[in-house]
Amino acid sequence: RRPPRLVEQALCLNDFEPLAERKLPRAIFKYVAGHAEDGATHRRNLKSFAERSFIPNVLVDVSKTDAATRIFGVDYASPFGIAPMGFSRLVAPDCDVLFAQEAARARLPFILSGASLTRLEEVRQAGATSWFQAYIPGDETRILPLVERVERAGFDTLVVTVDTAVHGQHELAARHGFRSPVRPSADLAWQGVTRPVWLWRVLLRSLLTRNAPHFENMDAERGPPVFSRTLVRDIGLRSSLSWRHIERLRQRWKGRLVLKGVMSAPDARMAEKIGVDGVIVSNHGGRQIDCAQGSLDLLERIADQVDRLTVMFDGGVRRGSDVLKAVKLGAQLVFVGRPFLLAAAAGDRVGVEHAIALMKDEITRTMALLGINRLDEFEAIPLIRDGRG
Ligand code: FNR
């Protein structure tokens, strides 16, 4: 047996952050781990979990805990998945292919980002993910060809992100040299030189073996390169996106349609009314609006007010117990973002595999300690918010 690598010594998801920080150029690390503006929404996401706790039951036979769940007719091993994250190929080589393969192997969902720098067809062929997240422009002539391309590639669940009418302001990342489009600078070059392993494995090798990173999935055709000066204009036009476009999209797209970034019960009801299949209650992990409520605080209200809509969740999930708190408040599936990207940065495939195993174990261990064997037994376990009875 080979000795465990450093990344395998991580005991929980938060342990990947310092490991990733040592491997990544500062600008990229701050972009991944960071947030919009002052980080107020991100902190609220984390705090919403910390201020809630369960009342466990004891002396229940929990020798057969099983966290399995079923969403859109598909069985998953546990109620969590990997959230869509753009630019991942700048964090670890072939990161989205790796996510797709490891998630499939663990029987978990992974949503491929529309801002991925790897073509969606390539990820679809290499892995087994059938979830694609699109950034849709408010322009019919560009929506339809993109939908046709996603359909042709064989994806069956289209996730449209709706909380990005304009780009959030990532001041922390910008202060360390990260901008979109990427602008080469002496500081960035120096950061690359001080991380030679990253420079070779992630950047230079990918430039030598294939084309420069492009936003491949924004359009029917090849998208603009990450260095394009007209990037914002080319992939923009989202500020005019409205319910009208989603209604048309619903008529055109025959697969499952999910809206990601819904934070209000009226918006969730509207989605239900026009035939959307699911929503992800999310504030983009505090990377867009910085004066919003924690996403967990809105979950229960939304889940209570819809009937047929599948309610999913993301934002600030770092522990198996966080996943279970979101399930208790009405989420059928919970997505985790930053920790998986940081695990990929820290240890590529081994890092992601280890992060998935840690999360799966935490979930079943917490279920046993709560006194339940299956996710539908939560009724008997109260979840209390600090200061409220
Ligand atoms: C994201 N997120 C995101 N969401 C999306 O719909 N499309 C995207 O391309 C991206 N890109 C992206 C890049 C990076 C580096 C991060 C960290 C996040 C948001 C993501 O899907 C998810 O909503 C949050 O990451 C969830 O919060 P946590 O788990 O990171 O706290």
Boltz pocket constraint, residues with backbone or C-beta under 6 A from the ligand:
constraints:
  - pocket:
      binder: B
      contacts: [[A, 31], [A, 32], [A, 33], [A, 34], [A, 45], [A, 83], [A, 84], [A, 85], [A, 86], [A, 87], [A, 113], [A, 114], [A, 115], [A, 116], [A, 133], [A, 161], [A, 260], [A, 282], [A, 283], [A, 284], [A, 285], [A, 286], [A, 287], [A, 314], [A, 315], [A, 316], [A, 317], [A, 335], [A, 336], [A, 337], [A, 338], [A, 339], [A, 341]]
      max_distance: 6.0
